[in-house]
């Protein structure tokens, strides 16, 4: 076996060594020295691999990729926690603004308080609003049920209730759990807002769903 | 849903394709380190390696990523994308150190480095010198050393990654190792120059 033939038996060249190769390296000092060098190199490379073996990509990469994955898969990110007072304030603000105009031009639709209504006050928070409403409003079959606004049951119920019909952007329905298409978010929809004597909105229903 | 030990890359990929975020996360955690190290060894830059790992997994996220299990493993496919990305970056930076010719099939001279010099390869400073030597190899030799010697990818998979025959992987690896020995020898004996096959300076 020549030196060239011997090196052709190296594993990376597809050779399997064997007895003939072993015999050559015993007899050929240069090949024996070169083989020793290769052994040292292999050990050194194993050292590099071990030293760098624990390296990994920074954690921020995974976060960015997960966000990209969610976007590609159409998965929504976890929604931020809803604050109960956002819809209350929004509806209250809308109601207060519209109430003044309504009272001026359409007249007040106050329902005289009766003992029955007063006792029904606590039940009103359980969505039984119809008993407290003016007859013409309560019988409006085109309208849906009143939806109590968050924290409405924390407010006093033993006062007169007024119903104010308003127009609001359809996007306001999102706060109450309705799904609204983006292209219709700016449309105006009619809504009845049930207002307490303190001017705060208690419930709302939409007439144009 | 959590990853089970028996779950293969392809099974995770299938779940991932159906929108399972946990499957993507499991796949990423299983494969990212080796791909990142490959890019780091190849580029010598942590920033580049970070860019590469992002590109690799973004490619996997895309529906038309082109992975075909009939042609090779998912790990090989990921290494392949990483390689293309790294080579593109290297081309842009043009930081390659030109060494010698390319002749893949040539059997290099076997430098007769001294025993005491090679003995230090397993010590810390020796490992650092060897790592520097790897990073100054031409890319076509560097990538086989990184894949086969540092990441222990087998020759068949390396051939898939490099899009070349297994025989080419073997010959490039043999030549790469010889180049490394020569570079280490020259680092310790700068005045002696190149070596002939018998190991004596010429």
Interface residues (C-beta under 8 A of the other chain):
Chain A: X3 X4 X7 X8 X10 X12 X13 X14 X30 X31 X33 X34 X36 X37 X38 X40 X41 X42 X43 X44 X45 X47 X48 X49 X51 X52 X53 X55 X56 X57 X58 X61 X62 X64 X65 X66 X68 X69 X70 X72 X73 X74 X75
Chain B: X16 X19 X21 X24 X25 X28 X29 X32 X33 X35 X36 X37 X40 X41 X49 X50 X53 X54 X57 X58 X61 X62 X63 X107 X110 X111 X112 X113 X115 X118 X119 X121 X122 X126 X127 X130 X131 X134 X145 X148 X149 X150 X151 X152 X155 X167 X170 X171 X173 X174 X177 X180 X181 X184 X197 X198 X199
